[in-house]
Amino acid sequence: MAHSEDRAQDLKLYPPPESVVTTAHVSGMAAYQKLVAEADSGYEDYWARLARES
């Protein structure tokens, strides 16, 4: 596990260009994490909601 921890410390994040940010379906990391939490708490309900919205 130490090897994966070393890799996490070396992780570099590069912000996307503004043109990508303004047209993204997910507005940022907080919104992404909220979607992940929703999917984790109710997988079928999550996908049913997305299907209704599209």
Secondary structure, DSSP 8 states (H G I E B T S, - for coil): -HHHHHHHHT-------HHHHTT-SS-SHHHHHHHHHHHHH-HHHHHHHHHHH-
